[in-house]
Amino acid sequence: MWNYRPCRLINCFYTEKDSVTVLTFDGPAKLTEGGMILWMNADGKHTVTDIVDLLQARYTATNPLELYKGVLRLIKRLQNKGALISNWDPIYKDELPQEVLLNE
Protein backbone atom coordinates (compact mmCIF):
# COMPACT_ATOMS: atom_id res chain seq x y z
CA MET A 1 0.00 0.00 0.00
CA TRP A 2 3.04 2.27 0.03
CA ASN A 3 2.36 2.94 -3.68
CA TYR A 4 -1.35 3.66 -3.27
CA ARG A 5 -2.34 7.10 -4.54
CA PRO A 6 -5.09 8.53 -2.31
CA CYS A 7 -7.37 11.03 -4.00
CA ARG A 8 -9.93 13.48 -2.63
CA LEU A 9 -13.50 12.92 -3.78
CA ILE A 10 -14.77 16.01 -1.97
CA ASN A 11 -13.46 19.44 -2.82
CA CYS A 12 -15.60 21.17 -0.26
CA PHE A 13 -13.13 22.04 2.50
CA TYR A 14 -11.59 25.04 4.12
CA THR A 15 -8.15 25.56 5.55
CA GLU A 16 -7.03 27.42 8.61
CA LYS A 17 -3.51 28.11 9.82
CA ASP A 18 -2.73 24.57 11.00
CA SER A 19 -5.82 22.53 10.13
CA VAL A 20 -8.33 21.74 7.42
CA THR A 21 -12.03 21.02 7.79
CA VAL A 22 -13.53 18.68 5.21
CA LEU A 23 -17.29 18.83 4.72
CA THR A 24 -18.24 15.16 4.37
CA PHE A 25 -21.66 13.57 4.03
CA ASP A 26 -21.41 12.68 7.75
CA GLY A 27 -20.69 16.28 8.69
CA PRO A 28 -17.47 18.24 9.05
CA ALA A 29 -14.21 16.38 9.74
CA LYS A 30 -11.47 18.58 11.19
CA LEU A 31 -7.93 17.43 10.46
CA THR A 32 -4.96 18.77 12.36
CA GLU A 33 -1.62 19.65 10.79
CA GLY A 34 -0.58 16.09 9.90
CA GLY A 35 -4.02 15.33 8.50
CA MET A 36 -3.86 18.57 6.55
CA ILE A 37 -0.62 17.42 4.91
CA LEU A 38 -2.34 14.18 3.89
CA TRP A 39 -5.47 15.96 2.65
CA MET A 40 -3.66 18.57 0.59
CA ASN A 41 -1.55 15.85 -1.07
CA ALA A 42 -4.40 13.38 -1.65
CA ASP A 43 -4.60 14.36 -5.31
CA GLY A 44 -4.17 10.98 -6.99
CA LYS A 45 -0.60 11.88 -7.93
CA HIS A 46 1.19 11.55 -4.59
CA THR A 47 1.71 8.07 -3.18
CA VAL A 48 1.39 7.06 0.45
CA THR A 49 5.21 6.93 0.44
CA ASP A 50 5.34 10.56 -0.74
CA ILE A 51 2.96 11.61 2.01
CA VAL A 52 4.89 9.70 4.69
CA ASP A 53 8.10 11.37 3.44
CA LEU A 54 6.48 14.79 3.76
CA LEU A 55 5.32 13.98 7.28
CA GLN A 56 8.75 12.58 8.18
CA ALA A 57 10.36 15.84 7.02
CA ARG A 58 7.91 17.80 9.18
CA TYR A 59 8.10 15.54 12.24
CA THR A 60 11.73 14.41 12.15
CA ALA A 61 11.64 12.46 15.43
CA THR A 62 8.73 10.27 14.34
CA ASN A 63 9.18 6.65 13.28
CA PRO A 64 8.29 6.28 9.56
CA LEU A 65 6.41 3.03 10.20
CA GLU A 66 4.24 4.76 12.82
CA LEU A 67 3.59 7.60 10.37
CA TYR A 68 2.63 5.03 7.74
CA LYS A 69 0.15 3.35 10.09
CA GLY A 70 -1.30 6.73 11.04
CA VAL A 71 -1.68 7.72 7.39
CA LEU A 72 -3.47 4.44 6.65
CA ARG A 73 -5.82 4.94 9.61
CA LEU A 74 -6.70 8.42 8.43
CA ILE A 75 -7.14 7.28 4.82
CA LYS A 76 -9.50 4.55 5.99
CA ARG A 77 -11.46 7.00 8.16
CA LEU A 78 -11.82 9.50 5.31
CA GLN A 79 -12.67 6.74 2.85
CA ASN A 80 -15.43 5.51 5.16
CA LYS A 81 -16.82 9.07 5.21
CA GLY A 82 -16.81 9.15 1.39
CA ALA A 83 -14.23 11.94 1.31
CA LEU A 84 -11.48 10.14 -0.61
CA ILE A 85 -10.49 6.91 -2.27
CA SER A 86 -7.36 5.13 -1.19
CA ASN A 87 -5.90 4.20 -4.58
CA TRP A 88 -6.59 6.38 -7.60
CA ASP A 89 -5.71 5.80 -11.23
CA PRO A 90 -8.02 7.29 -13.85
CA ILE A 91 -7.37 4.47 -16.32
CA TYR A 92 -7.50 1.50 -13.97
CA LYS A 93 -9.78 2.92 -11.28
CA ASP A 94 -12.15 -0.06 -11.45
CA GLU A 95 -9.32 -2.59 -11.18
CA LEU A 96 -7.20 -1.16 -8.38
CA PRO A 97 -7.66 -2.49 -4.84
CA GLN A 98 -9.32 0.07 -2.59
CA GLU A 99 -9.33 -1.66 0.76
CA VAL A 100 -7.00 -0.30 3.41
CA LEU A 101 -5.78 -3.10 5.65
CA LEU A 102 -4.21 -2.33 8.98
CA ASN A 103 -2.03 -5.03 10.47
CA GLU A 104 -1.87 -3.88 14.06
Backbone torsions as a table, in degrees:
resi	resn	phi	psi	omega
1	MET	NA	-4.0	177.3
2	TRP	-60.3	-29.2	-177.8
3	ASN	-96.3	4.4	174.5
4	TYR	-60.3	148.8	179.1
5	ARG	-119.8	89.5	-179.8
6	PRO	-63.3	147.1	-178.0
7	CYS	-141.9	132.3	176.8
8	ARG	-64.4	137.4	171.4
9	LEU	-102.6	-19.3	-178.4
10	ILE	-113.2	126.3	176.4
11	ASN	-109.3	22.3	177.2
12	CYS	-102.9	93.2	-178.7
13	PHE	-153.1	160.1	174.3
14	TYR	-136.0	145.9	-176.9
15	THR	-106.0	149.0	171.8
16	GLU	-121.2	-170.5	-175.9
17	LYS	-55.7	-49.9	-175.1
18	ASP	-132.1	28.4	178.3
19	SER	-157.4	167.8	174.3
20	VAL	-137.3	140.9	175.6
21	THR	-113.9	121.4	-179.0
22	VAL	-101.2	129.1	179.3
23	LEU	-91.0	96.5	-178.9
24	THR	-93.3	174.6	177.6
25	PHE	-66.9	-22.4	178.2
26	ASP	-90.5	4.8	-176.1
27	GLY	109.7	180.0	-176.6
28	PRO	-69.2	142.3	174.9
29	ALA	-122.5	112.4	-178.9
30	LYS	-91.1	126.6	179.6
31	LEU	-111.7	133.1	178.6
32	THR	-77.4	-170.0	-171.9
33	GLU	-53.9	-47.6	179.0
34	GLY	-64.1	-41.0	176.6
35	GLY	-65.7	-33.4	177.7
36	MET	-65.1	-39.8	177.3
37	ILE	-61.5	-44.4	176.6
38	LEU	-60.5	-51.9	-174.4
39	TRP	-59.5	-46.4	-176.5
40	MET	-69.0	-19.2	179.2
41	ASN	-106.0	3.7	177.1
42	ALA	-84.8	71.6	-174.3
43	ASP	-116.5	7.8	-178.7
44	GLY	81.2	-3.6	178.9
45	LYS	-107.0	-38.2	179.9
46	HIS	-83.8	137.4	176.9
47	THR	-86.8	168.3	173.8
48	VAL	-58.3	-38.7	177.2
49	THR	-59.0	-45.2	178.5
50	ASP	-58.6	-43.6	-177.8
51	ILE	-67.8	-41.8	176.7
52	VAL	-62.4	-40.6	177.8
53	ASP	-61.3	-41.5	177.1
54	LEU	-63.3	-42.6	178.3
55	LEU	-66.9	-38.9	178.8
56	GLN	-62.8	-39.0	178.0
57	ALA	-66.0	-35.0	-179.6
58	ARG	-77.4	-40.7	-177.5
59	TYR	-116.1	76.0	-170.2
60	THR	-60.4	-26.2	-176.7
61	ALA	-87.1	-0.3	-174.7
62	THR	-89.6	138.8	177.7
63	ASN	-67.0	126.9	-178.9
64	PRO	-57.9	-35.1	179.6
65	LEU	-66.9	-38.5	176.2
66	GLU	-66.4	-39.0	175.8
67	LEU	-62.1	-43.3	178.7
68	TYR	-57.8	-48.4	179.6
69	LYS	-62.5	-40.1	178.2
70	GLY	-65.5	-40.3	177.2
71	VAL	-62.4	-44.6	179.3
72	LEU	-63.0	-40.1	177.6
73	ARG	-61.1	-44.1	-179.0
74	LEU	-69.1	-39.9	176.4
75	ILE	-59.0	-45.3	-179.4
76	LYS	-63.2	-42.7	179.5
77	ARG	-61.7	-45.6	-179.3
78	LEU	-71.3	-32.1	176.1
79	GLN	-66.5	-41.8	178.3
80	ASN	-63.8	-26.6	178.2
81	LYS	-87.0	-1.8	-179.9
82	GLY	77.3	17.4	-176.2
83	ALA	-89.1	-25.3	178.6
84	LEU	-153.6	166.5	170.9
85	ILE	-112.1	151.0	-171.8
86	SER	-81.4	-22.5	-173.5
87	ASN	-146.2	98.7	-173.5
88	TRP	-102.8	135.7	167.2
89	ASP	-153.5	118.8	-174.2
90	PRO	-63.7	-25.2	-179.5
91	ILE	-85.0	-43.3	-174.7
92	TYR	-108.3	24.2	-172.6
93	LYS	-57.2	-29.7	-179.9
94	ASP	-83.5	-11.6	-176.0
95	GLU	-105.5	-16.3	-175.8
96	LEU	-79.9	140.5	176.4
97	PRO	-65.1	141.3	-179.0
98	GLN	-115.4	-11.2	-174.9
99	GLU	-76.3	133.4	175.5
100	VAL	-99.1	117.7	-179.6
101	LEU	-105.6	130.8	177.5
102	LEU	-110.3	120.0	177.3
103	ASN	-100.6	85.3	-178.2
104	GLU	-110.7	NA	NA
